[in-house]
């Protein structure tokens, strides 16, 4: 399998989702705290998939 670098928009989306999930785990925020694990999972999945799929 040949890996490729993700586009900037995809990378920023994954990083923002992951960071929001981490912040929601440490600080109590109404919506973010409830979905912190899901946000981290989505952020990691977006980064992993965008590296594996070309032109994403």
Phi, psi and omega in degrees: 000130179261124181267151178226158179287138178286160175291159184298319181297317179294319180296313179297322179298314179295319180292318179296317178298317179294318180293319176299320177296318178293317178297319179295336177283329183266324183243140180280110174238139189310303185268321187292322182296320180294329184249023186296316180295319180295320179296318178295319179296316179295317179300314179294319180296318178299315179295318181292316181291320181291337175282326183279330183261131182285144178063036177248000000 
